[in-house]
C-alpha cells in the first residue's frame, strides 16, 4: 500500500462523495480518539502529553475541512483540486485549515492576509511587534511540546544560544485549551449531515459556483451561502437528530473555501526581516519621542487612585482565595455570577469607582490614556492621547478601573526620558 489521496481526483461525483464520506467518518473517529486520550491525560495531570494529543486531534480534524474543500472546488479548477488534496499530507496547510475555523474575518482579503502571516518561514514578533525574529509559528507550535533543541536568537548576528525544552507540566496546565476548534467544526459538519454522500452533493451544488474575491464579505456572501446549504440538508432530512449547536457552529466556524489560496511555506530571509525590524524601530523612536499634550491629572490624584486600586485588588484576591478554598481547587476559580456580584459589592471597589466618577471628564480620559500608555510599550503617547479622546467616555467606569495597575506606570513612562523599550535597545539607548 502507498498513500494515494490524489486518486480521489479521478473519481466521478457519485463515487467521490461516497469515498469522501467514508474517509470523513474514519477521520472524525480517529480525531475523537485522540481528543479522548487528551482528556484522560488531563485528568491524570499529564498535561504535556495532553497537549501533544490535542495538537494531533486538531491536525487530523483539518483533513475533514480539506476534503470538504475539494468538494467545494469548481470542477474546472482541476489543478486547484489536486493542490487541495496534496494538503492532506502537509503539516502547514493542515494547521492553516484548522486555524481558519477560529478566525472570523470580515472578508476574503482579510483571510488572505492572515494566511500570509501563517505561511512565513520567519516572522517578527514581540511586545513591540518587531522585537525578535521567530521561526514559522505552525512548525514551532507543533514541535515544541515534543522535542528538546539547542537554538539561537537570529535577530542579530551575535544572538545568544540556549537549550529549549518542552514547557513544564504546570505551564501546560495553565495554557491548556479546550477541544480544538477544527474538531468541533468537523463534528458539526458531520452532525448536520453535510458529510453524507447526499450532503456532499448539496455542498457541491451550492459551492462550486462560488469563487471568493478579495471583497467577498463574510456577512453578505459567505454566511448566507452557509445558511442556504444548511437549509437544504435539513429539508432533505439528512440530519434528523440535528442539534441546534451544530447549526450555529457551522455558521460560526466553517471558513471561506481555501482551495484557491497558496498554503505552502513562504520563504522569508533573515536579511529581509532585519530590514523590516530596523524600519519598525525607527517608527517606534519617533512615536516614543512625542510627549504632547501633557496629561492634566495630577500625580497626587494618581497616587491616591493607585492606593485605592491596590486596596480593591487586595480585597478581591482575599475573596477569590476564600472561594478557591471552599471549592477545593486552589489553582483556579471560575468567576461565577455570585462571585462577580460579591466583588462588585466590595467597599473598596465602590470607593475606587466613586473616586473615578468624581473626576472631570478630561481627567477620566487621562486615566485611559495613561493606562494604555503604561500597558502597551509599542504605543506612542500621542496615539494613546488622541485615541482616548476619540473614544471619549464610552468606556465604562469598570473598564477605566481595570486599567488601574497601569496608571502610574504610564505616568512614569511619560515623565521619563524617551527611550526604546528594553527589548529593542542595548546599553540604555535613549531616543
C-alpha positions in Angstrom: 0.0 0.0 0.0 1.0 3.6 -0.5 -0.6 7.0 0.1 -2.9 7.7 -2.8 -5.1 10.6 -1.8 -4.7 12.2 -5.3 -6.6 9.2 -6.8 -9.8 10.9 -5.5 -9.4 13.5 -8.3 -10.0 10.8 -10.8 -13.4 9.9 -9.4 -16.8 11.0 -10.8 -19.0 12.8 -8.3 -21.2 10.0 -7.0 -18.2 7.8 -6.3 -16.2 10.8 -5.0 -18.9 11.7 -2.5 -19.1 8.1 -1.3 -15.4 7.8 -0.8 -15.0 11.2 1.0 -18.0 10.4 3.2 -16.3 7.2 4.3 -13.0 9.0 4.8 -14.6 11.7 6.9 -16.1 9.1 9.2 -12.7 7.5 9.8 -11.0 10.8 10.3 -13.5 12.0 12.9 -13.4 8.7 14.7 -9.6 9.0 14.9 -9.7 12.6 15.9 -12.2 11.9 18.7 -10.0 9.1 19.9 -7.0 11.5 20.1 -9.2 14.1 21.9 -10.4 11.4 24.4 -6.8 10.5 25.1 -6.0 14.2 25.8 -8.9 14.5 28.2 -7.8 11.3 30.1 -4.3 12.6 30.3 -5.5 15.9 31.7 -7.5 14.0 34.4 -4.2 12.3 35.3 -2.3 15.5 35.4 -0.2 14.6 32.3 -0.6 17.9 30.6 2.4 17.7 28.3 1.1 14.5 26.8 -2.4 16.0 26.6 -1.0 19.0 24.6 0.5 16.6 22.1 -2.6 14.6 21.6 -4.7 17.7 21.3 -2.4 19.1 18.6 -2.7 15.8 16.7 -6.5 15.9 17.0 -6.6 19.4 15.6 -4.4 18.5 12.7 -6.4 15.3 12.0 -9.7 17.2 12.1 -8.3 19.6 9.5 -8.4 16.7 7.0 -12.2 16.9 7.1 -12.1 20.6 6.1 -9.6 19.8 3.3 -11.8 17.0 1.8 -14.9 19.2 2.0 -13.0 22.0 0.3 -12.2 19.5 -2.5 -16.0 19.1 -3.0 -16.4 22.9 -2.9 -13.8 23.4 -5.6 -15.2 24.0 -9.1 -14.7 21.1 -11.5 -12.9 23.3 -14.0 -10.2 24.1 -11.4 -8.5 20.7 -11.7 -5.1 22.0 -10.6 -6.6 23.6 -7.5 -8.4 20.4 -6.6 -5.1 18.4 -6.8 -3.3 21.1 -4.8 -6.0 21.0 -2.2 -5.7 17.2 -2.0 -1.9 17.4 -1.5 -2.5 19.3 1.7 -3.8 16.1 3.2 -0.1 15.1 3.9 1.4 18.5 4.8 1.5 20.0 8.3 1.4 23.7 7.5 -1.7 23.5 5.3 -3.5 21.4 7.9 -2.5 23.9 10.5 -3.9 26.7 8.4 -7.2 24.9 7.7 -7.5 24.3 11.5 -6.7 27.9 12.4 -9.2 29.3 9.8 -12.0 27.8 11.9 -11.0 30.2 14.7 -10.9 33.3 12.5 -13.9 35.5 11.9 -12.6 37.5 9.1 -14.7 40.3 7.6 -13.9 39.4 4.0 -11.7 37.2 1.9 -8.9 39.7 1.7 -8.6 39.7 5.5 -8.4 35.9 5.4 -5.7 36.0 2.8 -3.6 38.4 5.0 -4.0 36.1 8.0 -2.9 33.1 5.9 0.1 35.1 4.5 1.3 35.6 8.1 0.9 31.9 8.9 2.9 30.9 5.8 6.0 32.9 6.5 9.0 30.8 7.3 10.3 33.5 9.6 8.4 36.4 11.2 8.8 39.4 13.6 7.0 39.4 16.9 7.3 40.6 20.5 5.7 43.2 22.7 6.5 45.9 20.1 5.8 43.6 17.1 9.4 43.9 15.8 11.4 42.7 18.8 12.6 39.3 17.7 12.8 37.0 14.7 10.9 33.7 15.1 10.6 30.6 13.0 7.3 29.7 11.5 4.7 29.6 14.2 2.9 26.5 12.9 6.1 24.3 13.0 7.3 25.5 16.4 3.8 25.2 17.9 3.7 21.6 16.7 7.2 20.6 17.7 7.8 22.5 20.9 5.7 20.2 23.2 7.7 17.1 21.9 11.4 18.0 21.5 14.4 19.5 23.2 16.6 21.6 21.0 19.6 23.9 21.0 18.5 27.2 19.5 19.9 30.6 18.6 18.4 34.1 18.6 18.9 35.1 14.9 17.5 38.7 15.4 21.1 39.9 15.4 24.3 38.3 14.1 25.7 37.9 17.7 22.5 36.3 19.2 22.7 34.1 22.2 22.3 30.3 22.1 20.4 28.2 24.7 18.7 24.9 25.3 15.0 24.9 24.7 12.9 22.3 26.5 9.2 21.5 26.3 7.2 23.5 28.8 6.8 22.2 32.4 3.7 20.3 33.3 2.4 23.3 35.3 2.8 25.7 32.3 0.9 23.2 30.1 -1.9 23.2 32.6 -2.0 27.0 32.7 -2.1 27.3 28.9 -4.3 24.2 28.2 -7.0 25.0 25.7 -10.4 23.4 25.1 -11.3 20.9 22.4 -9.7 22.0 19.1 -12.0 24.3 17.0 -11.2 22.2 13.9 -12.6 19.1 15.6 -15.7 21.0 16.9 -16.2 22.2 13.3 -15.7 18.7 11.8 -18.2 17.3 14.3 -20.8 20.0 13.4 -20.4 19.4 9.6 -20.9 15.7 10.2 -23.7 16.2 12.7 -25.6 18.4 10.2 -25.4 15.7 7.5 -23.1 17.7 5.3 -20.5 14.9 5.1 -23.0 12.2 3.9 -22.9 11.4 0.2 -26.2 13.3 -0.2 -24.9 16.2 1.9 -21.7 16.4 -0.1 -23.8 16.5 -3.3 -25.6 19.6 -1.9 -22.3 21.1 -0.9 -21.0 20.7 -4.4 -24.2 22.2 -5.9 -24.1 25.2 -3.6 -20.4 26.0 -3.5 -18.8 25.1 -6.8 -20.2 28.3 -8.5 -18.8 30.3 -5.5 -15.3 31.8 -6.3 -14.4 34.2 -3.5 -12.8 37.5 -4.4 -10.9 39.8 -2.1 -14.0 41.9 -1.5 -16.2 38.8 -0.8 -17.9 39.5 2.5 -18.4 37.1 5.4 -21.8 38.7 6.4 -23.2 39.3 2.9 -21.7 36.4 0.9 -20.3 33.6 3.0 -22.8 33.4 5.8 -26.0 33.4 3.6 -24.5 30.6 1.5 -23.7 28.5 4.6 -27.3 29.1 5.8 -28.7 28.1 2.4 -26.6 24.9 2.4 -27.8 24.0 5.9 -31.4 24.7 4.9 -31.2 22.3 2.0 -29.7 19.4 4.1 -32.4 20.0 6.7 -35.2 19.9 4.1 -33.7 16.7 2.7 -33.9 15.1 6.2 -30.1 14.5 6.3 -29.9 15.5 10.0 -33.0 14.0 11.7 -31.4 14.3 15.1 -29.9 17.7 14.4 -28.7 19.6 17.5 -29.0 23.4 17.4 -25.4 23.9 18.5 -24.2 22.1 15.4 -26.1 24.5 13.2 -24.6 27.6 14.8 -21.1 26.0 14.9 -21.2 25.5 11.2 -22.3 29.1 10.7 -19.7 30.5 13.1 -16.7 28.3 12.2 -16.9 26.9 8.7 -14.5 29.2 6.9 -14.2 30.5 3.4 -13.2 27.9 0.9 -9.4 27.8 0.8 -8.9 25.9 -2.4 -7.9 29.0 -4.4 -5.1 30.0 -1.9 -1.5 29.1 -1.7 -0.8 27.4 1.7 2.8 26.4 1.1 5.6 27.9 3.1 6.5 31.5 2.1 10.3 31.8 2.1 11.4 34.9 4.1 15.1 35.7 4.6 16.7 36.9 7.9 18.0 39.9 6.0 14.5 40.9 4.9 13.2 40.7 8.4 16.2 42.6 9.9 15.4 45.4 7.4 11.7 45.4 8.5 12.8 45.4 12.1 15.1 48.4 11.5 12.3 50.4 9.9 9.9 49.4 12.7 12.4 50.6 15.4 12.7 54.0 13.6 8.9 54.4 13.7 8.9 53.5 17.4 11.7 56.1 18.1 9.5 58.8 16.5 6.4 57.8 18.5 8.3 57.4 21.7 9.8 60.9 21.5 6.3 62.5 21.4 5.1 63.8 24.8 2.5 66.4 23.8 -0.1 67.3 25.0 0.6 66.6 28.7 -1.8 64.8 31.0 -3.9 67.2 33.1 -4.4 64.8 36.0 -2.0 65.5 38.9 0.4 63.0 40.4 -1.2 63.3 43.8 -4.5 62.3 42.4 -2.9 59.4 40.6 -1.2 58.2 43.7 -4.5 58.3 45.7 -6.2 56.4 42.9 -3.4 53.9 42.8 -3.7 53.3 46.5 -7.4 52.8 46.2 -6.9 50.4 43.3 -4.3 48.3 45.3 -6.8 48.1 48.3 -9.5 46.8 46.0 -7.3 44.2 44.4 -6.1 43.0 47.8 -9.7 42.6 48.9 -10.6 40.9 45.7 -7.7 38.4 46.0 -8.8 37.5 49.5 -12.3 36.9 48.4 -11.2 34.7 45.5 -8.9 32.7 47.8 -11.9 32.0 50.1 -13.9 30.8 47.1 -11.0 28.6 46.0 -10.6 27.1 49.4 -14.3 26.3 49.6 -14.3 24.7 46.2 -11.2 22.6 47.0 -9.3 23.9 44.0 -6.7 26.4 44.9 -5.3 26.7 41.4 -8.3 28.1 39.6 -11.5 29.9 40.4 -14.2 30.4 37.8 -15.7 33.9 38.2 -19.3 32.8 38.7 -22.2 35.2 38.9 -22.3 35.2 42.7 -18.6 35.8 43.0 -18.7 38.6 40.5 -21.5 40.2 42.4 -19.6 40.0 45.7 -16.5 41.6 44.1 -18.7 44.4 42.8 -20.1 44.9 46.3 -16.7 45.3 48.0 -16.4 48.6 49.8 -13.0 49.1 48.3 -14.5 48.6 44.8 -17.2 51.2 45.4 -14.7 53.6 46.8 -12.5 53.4 43.7 -15.4 53.8 41.4 -16.6 56.8 43.3 -13.2 58.4 43.1 -13.0 57.8 39.3 -16.6 59.1 38.9 -15.9 62.4 40.6 -13.0 63.2 38.3 -13.6 65.6 35.5 -14.2 64.1 32.0 -10.8 65.2 30.9 -9.1 63.5 33.9 -11.0 60.3 33.2 -9.8 60.4 29.7 -6.3 60.9 31.1 -6.7 57.7 33.1 -7.5 55.8 29.9 -4.5 57.4 28.1 -2.1 56.7 30.9 -3.4 53.1 31.3 -2.9 52.4 27.6 0.5 54.1 27.6 1.7 52.1 30.6 0.2 48.8 29.3 1.3 48.9 25.6 5.0 49.6 25.2 4.6 49.9 21.4 2.0 52.7 21.6 3.2 56.3 21.5 1.8 59.0 23.8 0.2 61.0 21.0 -1.6 57.9 19.7 -2.9 56.9 23.1 -4.0 60.5 23.9 -6.0 61.1 20.7 -7.4 57.6 20.7 -8.8 58.2 24.2 -10.4 61.4 23.0 -11.9 59.7 20.0 -13.4 57.0 22.3 -14.5 59.7 24.8 -16.2 58.4 27.8 -17.9 55.5 26.1 -15.8 53.2 28.2 -17.4 52.3 31.5 -16.1 53.2 34.9 -15.4 49.4 35.3 -13.1 49.5 32.3 -11.2 52.6 33.5 -10.7 51.0 36.9 -9.5 47.8 35.2 -6.6 49.8 33.8 -5.6 50.8 37.3 -2.4 48.8 37.5 -1.0 50.8 34.6 -1.9 54.4 35.6 1.3 55.2 37.5 3.4 53.1 35.1 2.1 55.2 32.2 2.7 58.4 34.1 6.3 57.4 35.0 6.9 56.5 31.3 5.6 59.9 30.2 7.8 61.7 32.8 10.9 59.8 31.9 13.4 60.5 29.0 12.0 58.9 25.9 13.8 55.6 25.1 13.3 52.5 23.2 11.7 49.6 25.0 14.2 47.3 26.7 13.7 44.5 24.2 14.8 46.9 21.4 17.8 48.6 22.9 21.3 47.9 24.2 23.0 49.9 26.9 20.0 52.0 27.9 19.8 53.8 24.5 17.7 56.9 24.6 15.7 58.2 21.7 
